[in-house]
Amino acid sequence: MKKMSMNKAFTLMESGPVVLVTTNDGGKNNIMTISWTMVTDFTPRFAITTGPWNYSFSALKETKECVISIPTVDLIDAVVGIGTCSGADTDKFAKFRLTAVKAKNVKAPLIKECRANIECKVVDIVRKHNIVVLDGVAAYVDDERKEKRTLHAVGDGTFIVDGRKLNRREMMAAKLPEGI
């Protein structure tokens, strides 16, 4: 094996799905791109990494709610564009031609063009590590959407796209929660 620089080691593990996180500060919707995400267990508990460097963070911290929207590969330019401009001076829904859909349980909107959306409530913010822990309260998926492949950031400006799905449900049956 070839030795790798430790300042690039994160690129070996960062490849979770890139998501768009929407917020509403009481007057304005915003979107931020997040590539550092985590599912914590088989419950609808998730974690994202963000902090004060993101314009949406103050709305997330104050309202304690958001929507995690899961984009597909056809939205890559919007995903990157959203992550490289600020909601402080940009209406990202308008700029990237995305449709805000009213959520049922939170003020932050769903994104119609995304494959899936999860309405979330903030349950903890671990400030030392900039981790926001979220409980999903409602989830929606667009099964009619033709494109279903998600994006995974490598962390160096490149992305991996989902490929084939491999089924090992039978082998894992004893470890899967009922109903999954």
Residue, then its C-alpha position, 0 to 999 in steps of 0.5 A: m500500500k502507498k502512504m497517504s497524506m493525513n490531511k487527505a484521509f477524510t476523502l476515503m470516508e466522506s462519500g456519504p450522500v450529499v444532501l440539501v438542507t432547507t431552513n426558514d428563519g421566519g421570513k426567508n427560505n434558504i438551502m445549504t449543501i451538506s456532504w457530511t451526514m450520518v445515520t445514527d441507527f435504525t431510528p429516524r435519527f440523523a446527524i449533519t456537520t455544519g456551523p456558523w460559517n453557513y448562513s443557514f446555521s443561525a436559522l437552524k439553531e433558532t428554529k430547531e428544525c429543517v428539511i433534509s432533501i436528497p438530490t440526484v445526479d441530475l441536480i449536481d450543478a445546482v448542488v455545487g452552486i448552492g454550496t458555493c454561494s451564500g443565502a445572505d445575498t442569494d435566493k437559492f430557490a430562484k437562482f437554481r430554479l428549485t420549487a419550495v413545497k410546504a412541509k407539514n410539520v416544520k416551516a422549512p420547505l421540501i424541495k420538489e425536484c429532489r428524490a426524497n425529503i425528510e422533515c427534521k427537528v433538532v435534538d442536539i447541537v454538539r458545538k465542539h464538533n459542529i454536529v447537529v443531531l436531528d430526529g426525522v418527523a416525516a419522510y417523502v419519496d418520489d418513486e415516479r422520478k426517473e433519476k434515482r442515483t445520488l451523489h457522494a462527495v469525495g471532498d476534493g471537488t469530485f463526486i461518486v454516483d451510486g451504481r448497482k444495488l446489491n441485495r443481501r437482505e436474506m443474509m442480514a435478516a436477523k440484524l434488520p429491524e422488523g418492517i425494513 
